Amino acid sequence: MAESIFETMKTIEEEATQIASEYEEAIRQSEEKSEKILHQLVDEFQSDCRKEYEILERNLHRQKEELKSTVTEHIATNHKIIQDISEYRRKEFVQQIVSRVVEYYGD
């Protein structure tokens, strides 16, 4: 009888060890699965961030080119206005210069 109790206890211990091993294996598998999912999520997030960055970079480059174009157009327009004003007032400037020269040096 003592031997049968010992064998029963040994069987229980073996089953408990087996259950503990199965539990530890389940934990290890869950950790691996969680780690894999985490890496997958990180990769997806980085990919999304990279795509968003590229979109923003293209938009900023386009806006920069548009601003350069706008500034260039404004400079050209302002230059044209200055030329027009200068041309329009050229006679007046020449007359003022001639008047001062005549006034200073006489007739």
N, CA, C and O atoms as a printed pandas DataFrame, in Angstrom:
     atom_number atom_name residue_name chain_id  residue_number  x_coord  y_coord  z_coord
0              1         N          MET        A               1    0.810   -1.183    0.000
1              2        CA          MET        A               1    0.000    0.000    0.000
2              3         C          MET        A               1    0.869    1.268    0.000
3              4         O          MET        A               1    0.545    2.226   -0.702
4              5         N          ALA        A               2    1.910    1.291    0.735
5              6        CA          ALA        A               2    2.803    2.431    0.796
6              7         C          ALA        A               2    3.400    2.673   -0.577
7              8         O          ALA        A               2    3.631    3.805   -1.001
8              9         N          GLU        A               3    3.642    1.547   -1.257
9             10        CA          GLU        A               3    4.206    1.682   -2.581
10            11         C          GLU        A               3    3.189    2.282   -3.543
11            12         O          GLU        A               3    3.566    3.062   -4.418
12            13         N          SER        A               4    1.956    1.953   -3.413
13            14        CA          SER        A               4    0.935    2.500   -4.300
14            15         C          SER        A               4    0.710    3.980   -4.006
15            16         O          SER        A               4    0.446    4.749   -4.930
16            17         N          ILE        A               5    0.806    4.398   -2.749
17            18        CA          ILE        A               5    0.693    5.825   -2.414
18            19         C          ILE        A               5    1.889    6.569   -3.004
19            20         O          ILE        A               5    1.757    7.662   -3.555
20            21         N          PHE        A               6    3.063    5.942   -2.871
21            22        CA          PHE        A               6    4.267    6.559   -3.424
22            23         C          PHE        A               6    4.144    6.704   -4.947
23            24         O          PHE        A               6    4.490    7.742   -5.511
24            25         N          GLU        A               7    3.648    5.655   -5.595
25            26        CA          GLU        A               7    3.477    5.704   -7.048
26            27         C          GLU        A               7    2.426    6.745   -7.437
27            28         O          GLU        A               7    2.589    7.444   -8.437
28            29         N          THR        A               8    1.378    6.849   -6.675
29            30        CA          THR        A               8    0.336    7.846   -6.944
30            31         C          THR        A               8    0.911    9.248   -6.787
31            32         O          THR        A               8    0.652   10.123   -7.613
32            33         N          MET        A               9    1.682    9.463   -5.742
33            34        CA          MET        A               9    2.297   10.772   -5.517
34            35         C          MET        A               9    3.307   11.082   -6.625
35            36         O          MET        A               9    3.418   12.221   -7.078
36            37         N          LYS        A              10    4.039   10.052   -7.051
37            38        CA          LYS        A              10    5.011   10.238   -8.123
38            39         C          LYS        A              10    4.264   10.597   -9.415
39            40         O          LYS        A              10    4.707   11.472  -10.159
40            41         N          THR        A              11    3.162    9.943   -9.679
41            42        CA          THR        A              11    2.351   10.222  -10.873
42            43         C          THR        A              11    1.811   11.642  -10.810
43            44         O          THR        A              11    1.826   12.365  -11.806
44            45         N          ILE        A              12    1.330   12.042   -9.627
45            46        CA          ILE        A              12    0.809   13.403   -9.449
46            47         C          ILE        A              12    1.921   14.415   -9.680
47            48         O          ILE        A              12    1.717   15.434  -10.339
48            49         N          GLU        A              13    3.099   14.127   -9.134
49            50        CA          GLU        A              13    4.233   15.036   -9.318
50            51         C          GLU        A              13    4.615   15.150  -10.797
51            52         O          GLU        A              13    4.898   16.245  -11.284
52            53         N          GLU        A              14    4.622   14.031  -11.502
53            54        CA          GLU        A              14    4.945   14.035  -12.923
54            55         C          GLU        A              14    3.907   14.849  -13.717
55            56         O          GLU        A              14    4.251   15.625  -14.609
56            57         N          GLU        A              15    2.642   14.649  -13.368
57            58        CA          GLU        A              15    1.579   15.405  -14.044
58            59         C          GLU        A              15    1.702   16.901  -13.744
59            60         O          GLU        A              15    1.500   17.733  -14.628
60            61         N          ALA        A              16    2.032   17.237  -12.500
61            62        CA          ALA        A              16    2.216   18.649  -12.118
62            63         C          ALA        A              16    3.401   19.238  -12.873
63            64         O          ALA        A              16    3.339   20.372  -13.347
64            65         N          THR        A              17    4.477   18.468  -12.984
65            66        CA          THR        A              17    5.648   18.929  -13.732
66            67         C          THR        A              17    5.283   19.133  -15.201
67            68         O          THR        A              17    5.686   20.114  -15.825
68            69         N          GLN        A              18    4.511   18.184  -15.739
69            70        CA          GLN        A              18    4.074   18.291  -17.131
70            71         C          GLN        A              18    3.197   19.519  -17.325
71            72         O          GLN        A              18    3.359   20.250  -18.302
72            73         N          ILE        A              19    2.275   19.749  -16.407
73            74        CA          ILE        A              19    1.391   20.924  -16.486
74            75         C          ILE        A              19    2.216   22.200  -16.401
75            76         O          ILE        A              19    1.964   23.145  -17.150
76            77         N          ALA        A              20    3.207   22.247  -15.496
77            78        CA          ALA        A              20    4.066   23.425  -15.347
78            79         C          ALA        A              20    4.866   23.652  -16.625
79            80         O          ALA        A              20    5.025   24.788  -17.073
80            81         N          SER        A              21    5.368   22.563  -17.210
81            82        CA          SER        A              21    6.121   22.684  -18.467
82            83         C          SER        A              21    5.220   23.201  -19.584
83            84         O          SER        A              21    5.617   24.078  -20.351
84            85         N          GLU        A              22    4.018   22.662  -19.673
85            86        CA          GLU        A              22    3.066   23.114  -20.698
86            87         C          GLU        A              22    2.717   24.594  -20.487
87            88         O          GLU        A              22    2.608   25.363  -21.442
88            89         N          TYR        A              23    2.547   24.966  -19.227
89            90        CA          TYR        A              23    2.224   26.355  -18.900
90            91         C          TYR        A              23    3.380   27.274  -19.296
91            92         O          TYR        A              23    3.165   28.331  -19.891
92            93         N          GLU        A              24    4.610   26.863  -18.961
93            94        CA          GLU        A              24    5.787   27.662  -19.319
94            95         C          GLU        A              24    5.940   27.759  -20.843
95            96         O          GLU        A              24    6.316   28.810  -21.363
96            97         N          GLU        A              25    5.652   26.675  -21.550
97            98        CA          GLU        A              25    5.714   26.688  -23.012
98            99         C          GLU        A              25    4.637   27.622  -23.576
99           100         O          GLU        A              25    4.887   28.356  -24.532
100          101         N          ALA        A              26    3.459   27.591  -22.992
101          102        CA          ALA        A              26    2.387   28.494  -23.439
102          103         C          ALA        A              26    2.782   29.949  -23.207
103          104         O          ALA        A              26    2.505   30.807  -24.044
104          105         N          ILE        A              27    3.421   30.227  -22.085
105          106        CA          ILE        A              27    3.893   31.586  -21.792
106          107         C          ILE        A              27    4.947   32.002  -22.819
107          108         O          ILE        A              27    4.897   33.113  -23.348
108          109         N          ARG        A              28    5.902   31.106  -23.100
109          110        CA          ARG        A              28    6.957   31.403  -24.068
110          111         C          ARG        A              28    6.352   31.679  -25.450
111          112         O          ARG        A              28    6.749   32.629  -26.125
112          113         N          GLN        A              29    5.396   30.850  -25.865
113          114        CA          GLN        A              29    4.751   31.045  -27.159
114          115         C          GLN        A              29    3.972   32.366  -27.199
115          116         O          GLN        A              29    3.990   33.077  -28.204
116          117         N          SER        A              30    3.295   32.680  -26.102
117          118        CA          SER        A              30    2.560   33.948  -26.032
118          119         C          SER        A              30    3.507   35.137  -26.102
119          120         O          SER        A              30    3.210   36.131  -26.765
120          121         N          GLU        A              31    4.644   35.040  -25.420
121          122        CA          GLU        A              31    5.633   36.117  -25.472
122          123         C          GLU        A              31    6.179   36.281  -26.895
123          124         O          GLU        A              31    6.329   37.401  -27.382
124          125         N          GLU        A              32    6.472   35.162  -27.555
125          126        CA          GLU        A              32    6.964   35.224  -28.934
126          127         C          GLU        A              32    5.916   35.844  -29.853
127          128         O          GLU        A              32    6.233   36.676  -30.704
128          129         N          LYS        A              33    4.671   35.429  -29.672
129          130        CA          LYS        A              33    3.580   35.963  -30.492
130          131         C          LYS        A              33    3.415   37.465  -30.248
131          132         O          LYS        A              33    3.258   38.244  -31.188
132          133         N          SER        A              34    3.452   37.858  -28.975
133          134        CA          SER        A              34    3.322   39.284  -28.631
134          135         C          SER        A              34    4.482   40.090  -29.212
135          136         O          SER        A              34    4.282   41.188  -29.731
136          137         N          GLU        A              35    5.694   39.543  -29.123
137          138        CA          GLU        A              35    6.871   40.219  -29.658
138          139         C          GLU        A              35    6.752   40.374  -31.176
139          140         O          GLU        A              35    7.080   41.422  -31.733
140          141         N          LYS        A              36    6.282   39.321  -31.828
141          142        CA          LYS        A              36    6.104   39.361  -33.281
142          143         C          LYS        A              36    5.062   40.408  -33.668
143          144         O          LYS        A              36    5.264   41.173  -34.611
144          145         N          ILE        A              37    3.958   40.437  -32.945
145          146        CA          ILE        A              37    2.900   41.430  -33.208
146          147         C          ILE        A              37    3.424   42.833  -32.964
147          148         O          ILE        A              37    3.142   43.749  -33.737
148          149         N          LEU        A              38    4.189   43.007  -31.887
149          150        CA          LEU        A              38    4.755   44.322  -31.572
150          151         C          LEU        A              38    5.683   44.788  -32.693
151          152         O          LEU        A              38    5.598   45.937  -33.129
152          153         N          HIS        A              39    6.570   43.905  -33.163
153          154        CA          HIS        A              39    7.476   44.267  -34.258
154          155         C          HIS        A              39    6.689   44.611  -35.524
155          156         O          HIS        A              39    7.033   45.540  -36.253
156          157         N          GLN        A              40    5.635   43.848  -35.765
157          158        CA          GLN        A              40    4.804   44.103  -36.942
158          159         C          GLN        A              40    4.136   45.477  -36.832
159          160         O          GLN        A              40    4.088   46.224  -37.809
160          161         N          LEU        A              41    3.624   45.807  -35.653
161          162        CA          LEU        A              41    2.991   47.109  -35.445
162          163         C          LEU        A              41    4.001   48.246  -35.579
163          164         O          LEU        A              41    3.702   49.287  -36.165
164          165         N          VAL        A              42    5.199   48.038  -35.031
165          166        CA          VAL        A              42    6.246   49.056  -35.141
166          167         C          VAL        A              42    6.613   49.273  -36.604
167          168         O          VAL        A              42    6.757   50.411  -37.050
168          169         N          ASP        A              43    6.764   48.175  -37.353
169          170        CA          ASP        A              43    7.096   48.282  -38.772
170          171         C          ASP        A              43    6.001   49.018  -39.547
171          172         O          ASP        A              43    6.293   49.862  -40.395
172          173         N          GLU        A              44    4.746   48.694  -39.252
173          174        CA          GLU        A              44    3.623   49.367  -39.914
174          175         C          GLU        A              44    3.615   50.857  -39.567
175          176         O          GLU        A              44    3.400   51.705  -40.433
176          177         N          PHE        A              45    3.850   51.160  -38.292
177          178        CA          PHE        A              45    3.860   52.559  -37.859
178          179         C          PHE        A              45    4.987   53.322  -38.545
179          180         O          PHE        A              45    4.790   54.442  -39.017
180          181         N          GLN        A              46    6.172   52.710  -38.599
181          182        CA          GLN        A              46    7.298   53.365  -39.256
182          183         C          GLN        A              46    7.028   53.558  -40.744
183          184         O          GLN        A              46    7.390   54.585  -41.318
184          185         N          SER        A              47    6.402   52.583  -41.355
185          186        CA          SER        A              47    6.062   52.691  -42.774
186          187         C          SER        A              47    5.071   53.834  -42.991
187          188         O          SER        A              47    5.224   54.632  -43.916
188          189         N          ASP        A              48    4.059   53.905  -42.136
189          190        CA          ASP        A              48    3.079   54.994  -42.237
190          191         C          ASP        A              48    3.747   56.354  -42.024
191          192         O          ASP        A              48    3.464   57.316  -42.737
192          193         N          CYS        A              49    4.633   56.416  -41.034
193          194        CA          CYS        A              49    5.345   57.675  -40.768
194          195         C          CYS        A              49    6.219   58.064  -41.953
195          196         O          CYS        A              49    6.283   59.235  -42.325
196          197         N          ARG        A              50    6.890   57.083  -42.542
197          198        CA          ARG        A              50    7.751   57.345  -43.692
198          199         C          ARG        A              50    6.911   57.869  -44.870
199          200         O          ARG        A              50    7.309   58.817  -45.546
200          201         N          LYS        A              51    5.752   57.248  -45.106
201          202        CA          LYS        A              51    4.869   57.699  -46.186
202          203         C          LYS        A              51    4.384   59.123  -45.919
203          204         O          LYS        A              51    4.384   59.964  -46.817
204          205         N          GLU        A              52    3.977   59.384  -44.691
205          206        CA          GLU        A              52    3.503   60.724  -44.329
206          207         C          GLU        A              52    4.621   61.749  -44.491
207          208         O          GLU        A              52    4.393   62.855  -44.982
208          209         N          TYR        A              53    5.828   61.375  -44.076
209          210        CA          TYR        A              53    6.984   62.266  -44.223
210          211         C          TYR        A              53    7.234   62.584  -45.695
211          212         O          TYR        A              53    7.470   63.735  -46.061
212          213         N          GLU        A              54    7.179   61.547  -46.533
213          214        CA          GLU        A              54    7.411   61.754  -47.968
214          215         C          GLU        A              54    6.348   62.663  -48.575
215          216         O          GLU        A              54    6.659   63.512  -49.410
216          217         N          ILE        A              55    5.101   62.490  -48.162
217          218        CA          ILE        A              55    4.022   63.353  -48.649
218          219         C          ILE        A              55    4.273   64.792  -48.209
219          220         O          ILE        A              55    4.165   65.718  -49.013
220          221         N          LEU        A              56    4.608   64.978  -46.934
221          222        CA          LEU        A              56    4.880   66.322  -46.428
222          223         C          LEU        A              56    6.080   66.945  -47.133
223          224         O          LEU        A              56    6.073   68.132  -47.458
224          225         N          GLU        A              57    7.109   66.134  -47.364
225          226        CA          GLU        A              57    8.299   66.639  -48.038
226          227         C          GLU        A              57    7.958   67.101  -49.461
227          228         O          GLU        A              57    8.400   68.163  -49.899
228          229         N          ARG        A              58    7.165   66.289  -50.176
229          230        CA          ARG        A              58    6.765   66.685  -51.540
230          231         C          ARG        A              58    5.921   67.957  -51.511
231          232         O          ARG        A              58    6.115   68.854  -52.331
232          233         N          ASN        A              59    4.989   68.032  -50.568
233          234        CA          ASN        A              59    4.144   69.229  -50.460
234          235         C          ASN        A              59    4.970   70.467  -50.148
235          236         O          ASN        A              59    4.754   71.527  -50.736
236          237         N          LEU        A              60    5.915   70.335  -49.224
237          238        CA          LEU        A              60    6.759   71.480  -48.877
238          239         C          LEU        A              60    7.635   71.893  -50.052
239          240         O          LEU        A              60    7.847   73.082  -50.291
240          241         N          HIS        A              61    8.140   70.911  -50.778
241          242        CA          HIS        A              61    8.961   71.224  -51.955
242          243         C          HIS        A              61    8.114   71.956  -52.999
243          244         O          HIS        A              61    8.557   72.940  -53.591
244          245         N          ARG        A              62    6.888   71.463  -53.216
245          246        CA          ARG        A              62    5.985   72.107  -54.174
246          247         C          ARG        A              62    5.663   73.535  -53.722
247          248         O          ARG        A              62    5.688   74.464  -54.530
248          249         N          GLN        A              63    5.362   73.708  -52.434
249          250        CA          GLN        A              63    5.059   75.044  -51.911
250          251         C          GLN        A              63    6.263   75.965  -52.047
251          252         O          GLN        A              63    6.115   77.142  -52.378
252          253         N          LYS        A              64    7.441   75.439  -51.797
253          254        CA          LYS        A              64    8.660   76.233  -51.926
254          255         C          LYS        A              64    8.830   76.700  -53.364
255          256         O          LYS        A              64    9.147   77.863  -53.610
256          257         N          GLU        A              65    8.620   75.792  -54.314
257          258        CA          GLU        A              65    8.740   76.156  -55.732
258          259         C          GLU        A              65    7.679   77.183  -56.119
259          260         O          GLU        A              65    7.958   78.115  -56.873
260          261         N          GLU        A              66    6.464   77.011  -55.605
261          262        CA          GLU        A              66    5.403   77.983  -55.887
262          263         C          GLU        A              66    5.763   79.358  -55.325
263          264         O          GLU        A              66    5.554   80.379  -55.980
264          265         N          LEU        A              67    6.306   79.376  -54.104
265          266        CA          LEU        A              67    6.717   80.644  -53.493
266          267         C          LEU        A              67    7.846   81.293  -54.285
267          268         O          LEU        A              67    7.840   82.504  -54.504
268          269         N          LYS        A              68    8.817   80.482  -54.716
269          270        CA          LYS        A              68    9.903   81.026  -55.534
270          271         C          LYS        A              68    9.336   81.643  -56.800
271          272         O          LYS        A              68    9.734   82.736  -57.201
272          273         N          SER        A              69    8.408   80.938  -57.425
273          274        CA          SER        A              69    7.793   81.436  -58.654
274          275         C          SER        A              69    7.044   82.737  -58.396
275          276         O          SER        A              69    7.152   83.690  -59.168
276          277         N          THR        A              70    6.285   82.769  -57.306
277          278        CA          THR        A              70    5.518   83.963  -56.952
278          279         C          THR        A              70    6.453   85.142  -56.691
279          280         O          THR        A              70    6.208   86.251  -57.166
280          281         N          VAL        A              71    7.528   84.899  -55.933
281          282        CA          VAL        A              71    8.483   85.965  -55.636
282          283         C          VAL        A              71    9.141   86.453  -56.923
283          284         O          VAL        A              71    9.306   87.656  -57.126
284          285         N          THR        A              72    9.515   85.518  -57.784
285          286        CA          THR        A              72   10.133   85.898  -59.059
286          287         C          THR        A              72    9.173   86.745  -59.892
287          288         O          THR        A              72    9.576   87.737  -60.500
288          289         N          GLU        A              73    7.908   86.347  -59.914
289          290        CA          GLU        A              73    6.903   87.130  -60.649
290          291         C          GLU        A              73    6.760   88.524  -60.052
291          292         O          GLU        A              73    6.690   89.510  -60.786
292          293         N          HIS        A              74    6.715   88.612  -58.714
293          294        CA          HIS        A              74    6.590   89.920  -58.058
294          295         C          HIS        A              74    7.809   90.797  -58.348
295          296         O          HIS        A              74    7.674   91.997  -58.589
296          297         N          ILE        A              75    8.978   90.200  -58.323
297          298        CA          ILE        A              75   10.198   90.966  -58.613
298          299         C          ILE        A              75   10.146   91.491  -60.043
299          300         O          ILE        A              75   10.466   92.653  -60.295
300          301         N          ALA        A              76    9.741   90.634  -60.976
301          302        CA          ALA        A              76    9.648   91.061  -62.376
302          303         C          ALA        A              76    8.612   92.165  -62.532
303          304         O          ALA        A              76    8.842   93.145  -63.242
304          305         N          THR        A              77    7.477   92.006  -61.870
305          306        CA          THR        A              77    6.423   93.027  -61.933
306          307         C          THR        A              77    6.919   94.347  -61.353
307          308         O          THR        A              77    6.716   95.407  -61.945
308          309         N          ASN        A              78    7.571   94.277  -60.194
309          310        CA          ASN        A              78    8.091   95.492  -59.564
310          311         C          ASN        A              78    9.164   96.149  -60.432
311          312         O          ASN        A              78    9.213   97.374  -60.551
312          313         N          HIS        A              79   10.011   95.336  -61.030
313          314        CA          HIS        A              79   11.048   95.867  -61.922
314          315         C          HIS        A              79   10.392   96.586  -63.111
315          316         O          HIS        A              79   10.828   97.665  -63.513
316          317         N          LYS        A              80    9.355   95.980  -63.656
317          318        CA          LYS        A              80    8.637   96.582  -64.786
318          319         C          LYS        A              80    7.986   97.902  -64.354
319          320         O          LYS        A              80    8.016   98.882  -65.098
320          321         N          ILE        A              81    7.410   97.923  -63.173
321          322        CA          ILE        A              81    6.782   99.150  -62.668
322          323         C          ILE        A              81    7.832  100.245  -62.510
323          324         O          ILE        A              81    7.606  101.398  -62.878
324          325         N          ILE        A              82    8.989   99.865  -61.954
325          326        CA          ILE        A              82   10.071  100.847  -61.779
326          327         C          ILE        A              82   10.527  101.382  -63.131
327          328         O          ILE        A              82   10.738  102.585  -63.289
328          329         N          GLN        A              83   10.678  100.483  -64.110
329          330        CA          GLN        A              83   11.071  100.926  -65.456
330          331         C          GLN        A              83   10.016  101.857  -66.053
331          332         O          GLN        A              83   10.347  102.888  -66.639
332          333         N          ASP        A              84    8.757  101.487  -65.901
333          334        CA          ASP        A              84    7.675  102.332  -66.441
334          335         C          ASP        A              84    7.676  103.710  -65.794
335          336         O          ASP        A              84    7.539  104.726  -66.476
336          337         N          ILE        A              85    7.830  103.735  -64.474
337          338        CA          ILE        A              85    7.852  105.022  -63.763
338          339         C          ILE        A              85    9.064  105.836  -64.193
339          340         O          ILE        A              85    8.966  107.040  -64.429
340          341         N          SER        A              86   10.203  105.168  -64.291
341          342        CA          SER        A              86   11.419  105.859  -64.712
342          343         C          SER        A              86   11.252  106.414  -66.123
343          344         O          SER        A              86   11.643  107.549  -66.398
344          345         N          GLU        A              87   10.684  105.632  -66.996
345          346        CA          GLU        A              87   10.467  106.069  -68.380
346          347         C          GLU        A              87    9.486  107.246  -68.415
347          348         O          GLU        A              87    9.680  108.223  -69.137
348          349         N          TYR        A              88    8.445  107.120  -67.623
349          350        CA          TYR        A              88    7.419  108.167  -67.578
350          351         C          TYR        A              88    8.003  109.470  -67.034
351          352         O          TYR        A              88    7.680  110.554  -67.520
352          353         N          ARG        A              89    8.854  109.356  -66.037
353          354        CA          ARG        A              89    9.388  110.556  -65.389
354          355         C          ARG        A              89   10.744  110.966  -65.954
355          356         O          ARG        A              89   11.355  111.911  -65.455
356          357         N          ARG        A              90   11.229  110.268  -66.990
357          358        CA          ARG        A              90   12.534  110.570  -67.552
358          359         C          ARG        A              90   12.613  112.019  -68.024
359          360         O          ARG        A              90   13.583  112.717  -67.727
360          361         N          LYS        A              91   11.610  112.469  -68.746
361          362        CA          LYS        A              91   11.610  113.859  -69.254
362          363         C          LYS        A              91   11.696  114.833  -68.089
363          364         O          LYS        A              91   12.414  115.832  -68.139
364          365         N          GLU        A              92   10.942  114.515  -67.036
365          366        CA          GLU        A              92   10.942  115.378  -65.855
366          367         C          GLU        A              92   12.334  115.403  -65.217
367          368         O          GLU        A              92   12.822  116.468  -64.838
368          369         N          PHE        A              93   12.974  114.239  -65.097
369          370        CA          PHE        A              93   14.317  114.164  -64.532
370          371         C          PHE        A              93   15.314  114.934  -65.393
371          372         O          PHE        A              93   16.133  115.698  -64.881
372          373         N          VAL        A              94   15.234  114.726  -66.699
373          374        CA          VAL        A              94   16.151  115.423  -67.616
374          375         C          VAL        A              94   15.941  116.924  -67.505
375          376         O          VAL        A              94   16.907  117.685  -67.454
376          377         N          GLN        A              95   14.686  117.353  -67.469
377          378        CA          GLN        A              95   14.366  118.777  -67.352
378          379         C          GLN        A              95   14.929  119.342  -66.045
379          380         O          GLN        A              95   15.477  120.444  -66.038
380          381         N          GLN        A              96   14.802  118.599  -64.938
381          382        CA          GLN        A              96   15.338  119.053  -63.656
382          383         C          GLN        A              96   16.852  119.172  -63.715
383          384         O          GLN        A              96   17.424  120.129  -63.193
384          385         N          ILE        A              97   17.498  118.211  -64.342
385          386        CA          ILE        A              97   18.956  118.249  -64.452
386          387         C          ILE        A              97   19.389  119.446  -65.294
387          388         O          ILE        A              97   20.286  120.199  -64.915
388          389         N          VAL        A              98   18.731  119.607  -66.450
389          390        CA          VAL        A              98   19.064  120.740  -67.327
390          391         C          VAL        A              98   18.821  122.053  -66.587
391          392         O          VAL        A              98   19.651  122.959  -66.665
392          393         N          SER        A              99   17.715  122.175  -65.880
393          394        CA          SER        A              99   17.400  123.402  -65.143
394          395         C          SER        A              99   18.472  123.701  -64.094
395          396         O          SER        A              99   18.874  124.855  -63.945
396          397         N          ARG        A             100   18.931  122.710  -63.382
397          398        CA          ARG        A             100   19.950  122.916  -62.361
398          399         C          ARG        A             100   21.293  123.285  -62.985
399          400         O          ARG        A             100   22.019  124.135  -62.471
400          401         N          VAL        A             101   21.609  122.631  -64.103
401          402        CA          VAL        A             101   22.873  122.946  -64.775
402          403         C          VAL        A             101   22.838  124.394  -65.280
403          404         O          VAL        A             101   23.798  125.148  -65.116
404          405         N          VAL        A             102   21.706  124.765  -65.901
405          406        CA          VAL        A             102   21.559  126.142  -66.406
406          407         C          VAL        A             102   21.599  127.123  -65.239
407          408         O          VAL        A             102   22.228  128.179  -65.317
408          409         N          GLU        A             103   20.921  126.759  -64.165
409          410        CA          GLU        A             103   20.878  127.650  -62.995
410          411         C          GLU        A             103   22.283  127.804  -62.390
411          412         O          GLU        A             103   22.676  128.896  -61.981
412          413         N          TYR        A             104   23.004  126.732  -62.344
413          414        CA          TYR        A             104   24.333  126.765  -61.748
414          415         C          TYR        A             104   25.358  127.431  -62.673
415          416         O          TYR        A             104   26.160  128.250  -62.225
416          417         N          TYR        A             105   25.332  127.087  -63.934
417          418        CA          TYR        A             105   26.321  127.591  -64.869
418          419         C          TYR        A             105   25.820  128.787  -65.685
419          420         O          TYR        A             105   26.597  129.467  -66.356
420          421         N          GLY        A             106   24.571  129.015  -65.618
421          422        CA          GLY        A             106   24.016  130.156  -66.360
422          423         C          GLY        A             106   23.612  129.759  -67.769
423          424         O          GLY        A             106   23.786  128.613  -68.184
424          425         N          ASP        A             107   23.065  130.732  -68.500
425          426        CA          ASP        A             107   22.557  130.479  -69.854
426          427         C          ASP        A             107   23.651  130.203  -70.781
427          428         O          ASP        A             107   23.413  129.968  -71.965
